[in-house]
Amino acid sequence: MPSCFMIMPYGRKPTQADPKFGPAEIDFNALWDRAYVPAIKALGYQPVRADQDTSALIVSEMLERIYFADLVLADMTIPNGNVYYEVGIRHASQKTGCVLLAADWSKQLFDVVQMRTVRYPLPEGEITPATAAAMQAAIKDPIKALADGISPMNQSIPGYPDEVDPRKAITMRGQLAEQAAFQTKIRSVRAAAEKDRMKRSLELIAAEGNPPASYSKALALLLLLRDCVDGKDDWSLMLDYICKLPERFLNEPEVQENRAFALAQVGNPIDAIAEIQTLIDFAGPTPERLGLMGGRYKRLADDATDDDDRQQRRSQAIDCYERGMRLDLNAYYCSSNLPRLYRARAEKGDESLAQDAVRSAIAACERARTLNLADEWLRPTLLAAAFDLGDPDKAEELAVQVIAEGQAKWKVSSVLRDLGDSLKHVDDAAKRARLSAVIDKIKGPASRASPASALAQPHR
């Protein structure tokens, strides 16, 4: 019999799915035994997967099976790094014989979203006989139809791997050189004096044309524009730029996220929340999207004049941040915002929750730093955590690093708001004074007239 190598997680794994759409956990061993194995045998293949490998050469054996299997199936239901890596190997090593599958409620990552994927019903994670039967019925014919499908590498690069037209390589080198020149222009704007950055970014946009020729350029210019913002009018310029993008760019999640963020900055947080919720319904929840929505509810809570409205908005913010944190404990955006909200709510057990959230955020930051996955928010996040812990020594050390990084103005303003909120919950007068001085240092000379300590008394 020809062989079918199955790429999939094994054991019980969390799905990170919205509870309205999918189960919290899947028993992948049961999925394999009760659904995949019978379906693969019915198609005339010998089913094999890798979770029983114990050899020291497990990676070599895995690569051999991926390469030599007559058919490879890959379950993409959850964002599993090994699965994505192994699919890439098969796509690059064989012209045909790789079929992607996923539960009908799941959302895939990155460019895989654009690839043909066989969907199957999976209402629960325990894989009942009824679920297994429905899944087998859903996947057998599509697998047969797609088994001879051409891999993305062979589709995109004629002649791959041995007969690629050298002229294509020359053309691509030209495109790469053009992209490098464009990135040099972006870096030049970012390196300019702060007062000149917005003007120079608009000049670059005009020179490149709006819309730009490619999505990568459009996104790079959008992020450049965002980081040059210096006031409400500039957020309006950013929204104007987004509105002029073609529909194929407007529908990309990164553009929608930034549009929602800009809407909030010009005073439309309700519209921003609606846009983010629509994006979540369409493309699925992520820590970034739930964090964005939590931030909008947090701002509404800060601006509320009615106590009941303030409590409701705060609860909505907490719910969004908690959901985002549960999706991925390694993403520190959501967990870092929770301590101040718990302490402001001040219900029974909230201080313990605040401490847990601080520890989770710090652990996620340290992991990112160790694995070289850190972004520009790492040090500001650790700085906010130092304030949440009432640790002026650590805060003073991190403040120097945050200032040296030269963050965009809107990012500094966001950090300062969080530090001010944290300061309200520091009862020790000496620590509060030192932390207040850290805020003043980040603000710069203009802060001397109205020191942070005058605005942040201890919370009761």
Secondary structure, 3 states (H helix, E strand, C coil): CCEEEEECCCCEEECCCCCCCCCCEEEHHHHHHHHHHHHHHHCCCEEEECCCCCCCCHHHHHHHHHHHCCEEEEECCCCCHHHHHHHHHHHHHCCCCEEEEEECCCCCCHHHHHCCEEEECCCCCCCCHHHHHHHHHHHHHHHHHHCCCCCHHHHHCCCCCCCCCHHHHHHHHHHHHHHHHHHHHHHHHHHCCHHHHHHHHHHHHHHHCCCCCCHHHHHHHHHHHHHCCCCHHHHHHHHHHHHCCCHHHHCCHHHHHHHHHHHHHCCCHHHHHHHHHHHHHHHCCCHHHHHHHHHHHHHHHHHCCCHHHHHHHHHHHHHHHHHHHHHCCCCHHHHHHHHHHHHHHCCCCHHHHHHHHHHHHHHHHHHHHHCCCCCCCHHHHHHHHHHHCCCHHHHHHHHHHHHHHCCCHHHHHHHHHHHHHHHCCCCCHHHHHHHHHHHHHHHCHHHHHCCHHHCCCCCC
